[in-house]
Amino acid sequence: MEKRIPVLVDFDGVIKIGDRIAEDAEEFFLFLNQNEIPFFLLSNSTLRTSADMLEFIKGAGLKTNIPAMTAADATLNYVKNNYKRVSVYCRQNIKSLFSEFDVEENPEAVVLGDIASNWTYDTMNEIFRKVYSGADIIAMHKNRNWQPDGKTLTMDAGAFIKAIEYASAKESILIGKPSPIYFQTALMKLGYKKDSEFIMIGDDIETDIVAAQNIGGKGILVFTGKTKYPLRDTKIKPAFEAKNLRKVIEVIETLIN
């Protein structure tokens, strides 16, 4: 049997809507499993690990044998392979994962994630001085904005990371979406080559859809998260649009039949 086209699925705004699971998530997962379509959950979150994602799904009464990865997971893996000393700026539950590498002084790199209201002038200057002294910048993600409560649009870490890049005249190493490395890592974990054809389902036109289409994927934009219907004018259009996961199922059916 010919291998199915793998499906990469954004977690926040598609599977997790605010603090609840999408009402058609169970039907969606069942469809993928019944049709033997390999899929992988991706999250640009630096607030949780893949274990947290699966615990959320389990708490909603759904099966948890789903491969998943967050930007925090991928960043930890990158640090393990490339550094011995880093200064980590993110939420405490994620920062603790880096404990064997985390230092205050003379880091080889600064690791930047979500720190919410702690993006103060003093904190940004502290990070800037470490970078200016030679440390690399490792960005878990560079999202422009997000909806922490599923409703209210809020500035995300990307805006603050951009400011540090500008001040230090140094580009960050991006780990999460829209980095091709993130999509390709998921494909390889599913047993595919990193340049394989794939479908990306997401609610962010830039980090999900455009990023996937730039490396040969087909993007399905879902209007359950940050991007609202109808789609405003954009230079790059998604391959498909869907108002919810039930409509995504219909799209995928046309692609596999």
N, C-alpha and C positions, 0 to 999 in steps of 0.2 A: 504493500500500500504506500502510495506517495505521501511524503510527510506534509502535514498541513502547514499553512502559513502561520507562523507564531503571532500571538497577539500580546502586546504590552499595554497595560492598563494603569492609568493614573489613579491613585488612591483618593486623595483629597479633592473634593468637588465632583467626583464620579462615583466612587464606591462609598465614601464617607462624606455625607453632606452636613456640615456643621458638626453636631454631636450625635448624629444618628446615621444609620446605614441607609443607602438608597433603597426605596421600596421595591424596586425590581432587581436588586442585586442577586437574590437567591435564584430567580429565574435565569438571570444572565450566566451565573456560574454553572447552573445545571445545563444550560444550552452548550456551553463550552466543553463541559465534561462529556456529555452525551455524544457530541460530534468529534471527540478526541482532538480538540484544538488546544495545542500547548499555549499556556499564557503565564504572564509574570506581572505581579503588582509592583509598581514603582511609586515612590513618594519622594518629593523634594524636601520633605520635612527634616528639620534638624532637632525636632522635639521628641522623636521616638525612634525606636529600632524596628526591624522587621518583626521581632517577637511581639512588640506592642501592637503592631498592625493586625497580626493574626489573633491576638487576644481580643481585640475589638470585634473582629469578625465572629470569633467564637462566642463572644458575649451576646451577639445578635442572633445566635442560634444556627449559624451556618458552619459548614465544614471548614477545617483550618488547614487542610493539606494543600496549601496554595503557596508556590514560591513567591518570595517578596524581598524587597530591598529598599532601604531608605538612603538618602544622601549621607546620613550619619554613618550607616554601615559601610558604605563605599569609601567614605573619607578615612575611617579608621583603618580599613584595609590598605589604602594608599599610604598613610603615615607609617604603618608597620613595614611597608616595603621600601620606604625612601628616607626616613628620618629617625634620629635617636632623641632629639630634644625639640619640643614644640611648645608654644604658648597657646592655650585653647580658650576661645571666647564663645561660649554657648551655654545653654541651660545646664544646670548642675547634673541632672540625670544622665545627660549625654557626655558632659565633661569628665565624669567619673570613668567612662570607658577608656579614656586616654591617660589614665593615671600613671602608667609606667613611662610615658613620654613627656608629660606635662611639667614645664618649668616656668618660673617667673622671669629669670634673667638669661640673656644670651641664647635665645632659641634659634634653631636653624630655620624655623618657619613659624608663622602665626596661623592658627586654624580658626576660621570665622564661620559661625553659624547664627542661630537666632538668639538674641539676648533682650528682645523686646524693649522695655523702657530703659534698659541699661546702656543703650547707645547714647551715652552722654558725651559732652565735649571732652571731658577728662579721659574717658575710656578711649575715645577715638584718637586722641593725642598719644596715649600710651601705646596703642597699636601702631600708629604712624611712626613713632620713634624707633620701635623694634624693626619695622620694615626698612626704614631709612638707614638703619645700622647694618642691614644686610640680610635680614630674614625674608624668606619667601612668603607669599600670601597664598594660603590654601582656602578657597571658597567652597564651602559645602554646597552652596547654591548661590545664585545671584538674582533671585526673583525680584521683580519690581514691586509687586504688591500681593496681598492675599486677603482671605476673609476668615479670620480666626473663629468667628461665631457663625460662619456660613452666610452672613448677611452684610456685615460692615467692611468695606474695602479699607485696607490698612497698608501703610508703607512696609515693605519687607526688607530683608538684610541687604539685598542687592544695591539699594540706594546708598547705604552707608559704606559698603565695600567699594563702590565706585569712587566715593569721596577719598578714601584712603589710597586707591590706585592713582588718582589725580595728584594728590599731594606728594606722593612718593615717586611718581613717574615710573611705576612698576606695575605690570599686569599680574593679576592673580591666576593661579592654576585652578580651573573650575572642575569640580568633581561631579556634581549633580547636573540635572537637566538645565540647559540644553546641550551640555557636553556630549559629543558622540560617544565618548568612553562609557557613559552611563547606559545608553541603549545597547551598545555592543557587548558590554559585560553581561547584561540580562540575556541577550541572544545566545551567548556562549554558554551561560549556565543552563540554558534550555537544550544545549547540544547542537546548536546551529553555528555556522560560520558568522563572523562579525559583520560581513557584508551581505548577509542573507536578506531576502525580501521579508517585510514584516508589516503589521498593522499597529498603529499607535492610537489609543483611545484616550482623549484628555479634554480638559476644560480650559486650557491656556493656549491661546493661538500661537504664542511665541515659543514657550519652553516645551510644549508638547507637540503641537502640530507642525509648525514651521521647522523646528529642529529635527523632527523625524523625517519629514519630506526632503530635507536637505541632504540626508544620507540614504535616500532611496526607499523610505517607508511610505505607507499610505496613512494619512491622518484622518481620523474620525473625530470631529469636534462635537462635544456634548454640552448642551446649554443648561446644565444643572449646577454649575459652579460659578467661577468668576466671569466667564464670558456670557453675556446675555443675548437672547434672541430678539430681533434679527442681528446677524453679524454686521458690524460696521465695515465700511470700505477698508480693504487691506490689500496690499500688493500680492500677497500669496494667499490663495484660498485653500481650505482643507479639501481633501479628496471627497469627503462626505460630511454632512451635518446631521445631527440627531438631537431631538429634544430630551431624550431619556434613554436608559439602557435597553428598554423594550424596542425602541427604534434602532438602536445599535445592532441588536440581534437581526433585525430585518436586513440591515446593510451587509452584515457579515454573511448572511445566507446567500445573498446575491453574488458574493465574492467566492464562495466555496462550492457553489452548485453550477 
